[in-house]
Amino acid sequence: MKNVEQKNMNAGFEKTTRRNFIRILWIALVSVSLLEVASVVIAFLTSGGRKSGGHNNKALRVLGSLDDFPKGSVTPFRSDRLYLVRMDDGGLLALSLKCTHLGCAVSWNEDTSEFDCPCHASSFMLNGEVARPPAPRPLDYFPLIIESGLVKADLKNPVRRSTFNKSQLTYA
């Protein structure tokens, strides 16, 4: 009786050989890997393409009090896709964090005092000028308004520029 029960229990497993099991396992692993690679590629291709979202639907965005930004500081506003730079002379500049090469998000490197693009190794100086290509032009900037001690950025109208000019700075 035990032999009959054991044969019935093993009947479903006789069709799956070790070779078939390994083939099925490989197909599953390759499928998962391809899905992961596809999702990374899609995320990379769409990372710089956001036109609006979050606070970008408002024309003016209050970034904070003028006193919140000490001279010589760089403050990220990731949700608004900008960095607020306060120069040593007190001038303010709201730089887009979108690289002018292919639109990847730049990050502030405290050690080199530059904005670095992780995609193609471009870097930008504190004022947004290109320090190291392949970026073709400086970072775009957003016009700033200082009212009643509050710093406001016009997120609807980024300014495309070919060079840095001191007139792009906003002073209190």
C-alpha distance (Angstrom), angle and dihedral (degrees) to the residues before:
residue distance angle dihedral
M1 . . .
K2 3.79 . .
N3 3.81 91.2 .
V4 3.81 91.2 54.9
E5 3.83 91.9 48.8
Q6 3.79 91.4 47.3
K7 3.83 91.5 49.8
N8 3.82 90.2 50.7
M9 3.84 91.3 49.8
N10 3.81 92.5 49.4
A11 3.81 94.5 43.4
G12 3.83 93.1 88.8
F13 3.80 92.9 48.4
E14 3.80 98.1 49.9
K15 3.83 91.3 76.5
T16 3.81 93.1 56.3
T17 3.76 108.7 72.4
R18 3.76 124.4 -171.2
R19 3.80 89.1 -106.2
N20 3.83 92.2 52.8
F21 3.80 91.2 47.4
I22 3.82 92.2 52.3
R23 3.82 91.1 46.8
I24 3.83 91.0 51.5
L25 3.80 90.4 46.7
W26 3.83 91.8 51.1
I27 3.80 92.3 48.4
A28 3.81 90.3 51.1
L29 3.82 93.3 47.9
V30 3.81 93.6 46.8
S31 3.82 90.8 47.9
V32 3.81 92.2 51.9
S33 3.81 90.7 46.8
L34 3.81 92.7 50.4
L35 3.81 91.4 49.5
E36 3.80 90.2 50.9
V37 3.81 93.1 49.1
A38 3.81 90.9 47.2
S39 3.81 91.8 51.9
V40 3.83 91.7 50.0
V41 3.82 91.7 49.4
I42 3.81 91.9 48.5
A43 3.82 91.6 48.0
F44 3.82 90.7 49.6
L45 3.79 94.0 48.6
T46 3.80 93.2 49.1
S47 3.84 98.7 39.2
G48 3.79 95.6 92.5
G49 3.77 96.2 37.5
R50 3.79 101.7 80.6
K51 3.77 108.1 122.4
S52 3.76 98.3 176.7
G53 3.73 138.6 -0.3
G54 3.76 141.7 126.1
H55 3.80 109.9 12.0
N56 3.79 93.6 -9.5
N57 3.80 90.0 93.0
K58 3.81 89.9 72.4
A59 3.79 118.7 78.4
L60 3.82 95.8 -141.8
R61 3.78 123.2 33.8
V62 3.80 122.0 -167.8
L63 3.81 106.6 -133.4
G64 3.80 96.4 -177.7
S65 3.76 145.4 -83.8
L66 3.80 117.9 -39.6
D67 3.81 87.8 -120.2
D68 3.84 90.0 60.4
F69 3.81 90.6 70.2
P70 3.82 114.0 63.6
K71 3.80 120.0 -156.2
G72 3.81 112.4 -85.1
S73 3.82 94.1 24.3
V74 3.80 134.6 131.0
T75 3.81 116.1 -155.2
P76 3.82 121.0 -170.8
F77 3.80 122.0 -140.8
R78 3.81 99.5 -174.3
S79 3.80 96.1 174.3
D80 3.80 89.5 54.5
R81 3.82 91.7 41.2
L82 3.79 95.6 -125.5
Y83 3.78 145.6 102.9
L84 3.78 121.1 -137.5
V85 3.80 109.2 -143.3
R86 3.80 120.5 -164.7
M87 3.78 109.3 -164.3
D88 3.79 123.4 -144.6
D89 3.82 90.1 -103.9
G90 3.84 90.7 55.4
G91 3.82 97.1 -102.6
L92 3.81 117.0 140.9
L93 3.81 128.2 -141.7
A94 3.82 126.0 -179.8
L95 3.82 105.9 -152.5
S96 3.78 124.5 -166.0
L97 3.78 112.2 -120.5
K98 3.82 89.6 -142.6
C99 3.82 112.9 107.2
T100 3.80 113.1 -126.4
H101 3.81 91.4 -136.7
L102 3.82 103.6 64.7
G103 3.79 104.1 -22.3
C104 3.82 102.0 -98.6
A105 3.81 117.0 152.0
V106 3.80 112.9 -97.8
S107 3.79 121.4 -144.8
W108 3.79 130.8 -149.8
N109 3.80 113.7 -109.8
E110 3.79 108.3 -154.9
D111 3.83 92.5 -168.4
T112 3.82 96.5 57.2
S113 3.83 96.2 26.3
E114 3.81 89.4 -128.7
F115 3.78 139.0 112.5
D116 3.81 109.3 -113.2
C117 3.79 127.5 -157.1
P118 3.81 110.4 -146.9
C119 3.81 94.5 -159.3
H120 3.80 103.6 64.2
A121 3.84 104.8 -1.1
S122 3.79 97.9 -104.7
S123 3.77 114.6 153.5
F124 3.78 133.3 -164.9
M125 3.80 132.7 -155.2
L126 3.80 123.7 -120.4
N127 3.82 90.8 -88.5
G128 3.83 91.3 50.9
E129 3.83 97.0 -104.3
V130 3.80 116.9 141.8
A131 3.80 111.1 -95.0
R132 3.81 96.0 172.8
P133 3.85 126.0 14.8
P134 3.06 155.3 -122.5
A135 3.82 82.9 93.1
P136 3.82 104.9 95.6
R137 3.83 99.0 -151.4
P138 3.82 143.3 7.6
L139 3.79 123.2 -72.2
D140 3.80 114.8 -82.6
Y141 3.78 116.2 -109.1
F142 3.79 136.2 -150.0
P143 3.81 121.4 -129.6
L144 3.79 113.1 -109.7
I145 3.78 131.4 -148.0
I146 3.80 124.3 -165.7
E147 3.80 112.3 -155.4
S148 3.79 125.5 168.9
G149 3.80 90.5 -15.1
L150 3.83 92.8 -52.7
V151 3.80 122.8 121.5
K152 3.82 112.8 -138.3
A153 3.80 128.0 -176.1
D154 3.80 125.8 -153.2
L155 3.81 99.7 -135.7
K156 3.80 94.8 178.3
N157 3.80 94.4 65.4
P158 3.82 114.0 48.9
V159 3.80 110.6 -179.3
R160 3.79 117.2 -130.6
R161 3.78 110.9 -149.6
S162 3.77 139.9 -179.6
T163 3.80 97.2 -153.8
F164 3.78 141.4 7.4
N165 3.78 117.1 -96.1
K166 3.80 124.8 -176.5
S167 3.83 88.3 -127.7
Q168 3.83 87.6 70.9
L169 3.81 89.4 70.6
T170 3.80 119.6 91.8
Y171 3.80 119.3 -142.5
A172 3.80 129.9 -164.0
